């Protein structure tokens, strides 16, 4: 009779894998809590009108409105300024009113 030779393999140590992510690009840029990491990690912007508890954005406050415009006169997005949706709409409306009344320029050349 032929002898049966049974090889026994030793189990290797389990390999530690990172949690599977749907998108591998975001897996590299975020830590376990989902926040951005590294030197370019930006803090979440807070709406300055909500922080100061401003009810309405006034079209006559030109210096406040200029903070939400580019040097060329374009209105900055809420993503750039950190405004919430409600106050971004009020800023947009106030800038357009101030432009209409010639308090702010439409375009700076």
MODELLER restraints for C-alpha pairs under 7 A, 6 or more apart:
rsr = mdl.restraints
at = mdl.atoms
rsr.add(forms.Gaussian(group=physical.xy_distance, feature=features.Distance(at['CA:21:A'], at['CA:27:A']), mean=6.19, stdev=0.5))
rsr.add(forms.Gaussian(group=physical.xy_distance, feature=features.Distance(at['CA:29:A'], at['CA:36:A']), mean=5.85, stdev=0.5))
rsr.add(forms.Gaussian(group=physical.xy_distance, feature=features.Distance(at['CA:29:A'], at['CA:37:A']), mean=6.27, stdev=0.5))
rsr.add(forms.Gaussian(group=physical.xy_distance, feature=features.Distance(at['CA:30:A'], at['CA:36:A']), mean=4.53, stdev=0.5))
rsr.add(forms.Gaussian(group=physical.xy_distance, feature=features.Distance(at['CA:30:A'], at['CA:37:A']), mean=5.69, stdev=0.5))
rsr.add(forms.Gaussian(group=physical.xy_distance, feature=features.Distance(at['CA:31:A'], at['CA:37:A']), mean=6.39, stdev=0.5))
rsr.add(forms.Gaussian(group=physical.xy_distance, feature=features.Distance(at['CA:45:A'], at['CA:82:A']), mean=4.71, stdev=0.5))
rsr.add(forms.Gaussian(group=physical.xy_distance, feature=features.Distance(at['CA:46:A'], at['CA:82:A']), mean=5.44, stdev=0.5))
rsr.add(forms.Gaussian(group=physical.xy_distance, feature=features.Distance(at['CA:46:A'], at['CA:83:A']), mean=6.74, stdev=0.5))
rsr.add(forms.Gaussian(group=physical.xy_distance, feature=features.Distance(at['CA:47:A'], at['CA:82:A']), mean=5.24, stdev=0.5))
rsr.add(forms.Gaussian(group=physical.xy_distance, feature=features.Distance(at['CA:47:A'], at['CA:83:A']), mean=4.21, stdev=0.5))
rsr.add(forms.Gaussian(group=physical.xy_distance, feature=features.Distance(at['CA:47:A'], at['CA:84:A']), mean=5.66, stdev=0.5))
rsr.add(forms.Gaussian(group=physical.xy_distance, feature=features.Distance(at['CA:48:A'], at['CA:83:A']), mean=6.88, stdev=0.5))
rsr.add(forms.Gaussian(group=physical.xy_distance, feature=features.Distance(at['CA:49:A'], at['CA:87:A']), mean=6.92, stdev=0.5))
rsr.add(forms.Gaussian(group=physical.xy_distance, feature=features.Distance(at['CA:57:A'], at['CA:90:A']), mean=5.86, stdev=0.5))
rsr.add(forms.Gaussian(group=physical.xy_distance, feature=features.Distance(at['CA:57:A'], at['CA:91:A']), mean=6.22, stdev=0.5))
rsr.add(forms.Gaussian(group=physical.xy_distance, feature=features.Distance(at['CA:57:A'], at['CA:94:A']), mean=6.78, stdev=0.5))
rsr.add(forms.Gaussian(group=physical.xy_distance, feature=features.Distance(at['CA:58:A'], at['CA:94:A']), mean=6.28, stdev=0.5))
rsr.add(forms.Gaussian(group=physical.xy_distance, feature=features.Distance(at['CA:59:A'], at['CA:94:A']), mean=4.34, stdev=0.5))
rsr.add(forms.Gaussian(group=physical.xy_distance, feature=features.Distance(at['CA:59:A'], at['CA:95:A']), mean=6.34, stdev=0.5))
rsr.add(forms.Gaussian(group=physical.xy_distance, feature=features.Distance(at['CA:59:A'], at['CA:97:A']), mean=6.34, stdev=0.5))
rsr.add(forms.Gaussian(group=physical.xy_distance, feature=features.Distance(at['CA:59:A'], at['CA:98:A']), mean=5.52, stdev=0.5))
rsr.add(forms.Gaussian(group=physical.xy_distance, feature=features.Distance(at['CA:60:A'], at['CA:98:A']), mean=6.92, stdev=0.5))
rsr.add(forms.Gaussian(group=physical.xy_distance, feature=features.Distance(at['CA:65:A'], at['CA:91:A']), mean=6.98, stdev=0.5))
rsr.add(forms.Gaussian(group=physical.xy_distance, feature=features.Distance(at['CA:65:A'], at['CA:95:A']), mean=6.44, stdev=0.5))
rsr.add(forms.Gaussian(group=physical.xy_distance, feature=features.Distance(at['CA:68:A'], at['CA:75:A']), mean=6.12, stdev=0.5))
rsr.add(forms.Gaussian(group=physical.xy_distance, feature=features.Distance(at['CA:68:A'], at['CA:76:A']), mean=5.49, stdev=0.5))
rsr.add(forms.Gaussian(group=physical.xy_distance, feature=features.Distance(at['CA:68:A'], at['CA:81:A']), mean=6.76, stdev=0.5))
rsr.add(forms.Gaussian(group=physical.xy_distance, feature=features.Distance(at['CA:69:A'], at['CA:75:A']), mean=4.52, stdev=0.5))
rsr.add(forms.Gaussian(group=physical.xy_distance, feature=features.Distance(at['CA:69:A'], at['CA:76:A']), mean=5.30, stdev=0.5))
rsr.add(forms.Gaussian(group=physical.xy_distance, feature=features.Distance(at['CA:70:A'], at['CA:76:A']), mean=6.46, stdev=0.5))
rsr.add(forms.Gaussian(group=physical.xy_distance, feature=features.Distance(at['CA:72:A'], at['CA:107:A']), mean=5.93, stdev=0.5))
rsr.add(forms.Gaussian(group=physical.xy_distance, feature=features.Distance(at['CA:72:A'], at['CA:108:A']), mean=4.81, stdev=0.5))
rsr.add(forms.Gaussian(group=physical.xy_distance, feature=features.Distance(at['CA:72:A'], at['CA:109:A']), mean=6.79, stdev=0.5))
rsr.add(forms.Gaussian(group=physical.xy_distance, feature=features.Distance(at['CA:73:A'], at['CA:105:A']), mean=6.83, stdev=0.5))
rsr.add(forms.Gaussian(group=physical.xy_distance, feature=features.Distance(at['CA:73:A'], at['CA:106:A']), mean=6.13, stdev=0.5))
rsr.add(forms.Gaussian(group=physical.xy_distance, feature=features.Distance(at['CA:73:A'], at['CA:107:A']), mean=5.04, stdev=0.5))
rsr.add(forms.Gaussian(group=physical.xy_distance, feature=features.Distance(at['CA:73:A'], at['CA:108:A']), mean=5.69, stdev=0.5))
rsr.add(forms.Gaussian(group=physical.xy_distance, feature=features.Distance(at['CA:78:A'], at['CA:84:A']), mean=6.73, stdev=0.5))
rsr.add(forms.Gaussian(group=physical.xy_distance, feature=features.Distance(at['CA:78:A'], at['CA:88:A']), mean=5.83, stdev=0.5))
rsr.add(forms.Gaussian(group=physical.xy_distance, feature=features.Distance(at['CA:98:A'], at['CA:104:A']), mean=5.51, stdev=0.5))
rsr.add(forms.Gaussian(group=physical.xy_distance, feature=features.Distance(at['CA:99:A'], at['CA:105:A']), mean=5.75, stdev=0.5))
rsr.add(forms.Gaussian(group=physical.xy_distance, feature=features.Distance(at['CA:99:A'], at['CA:106:A']), mean=6.01, stdev=0.5))
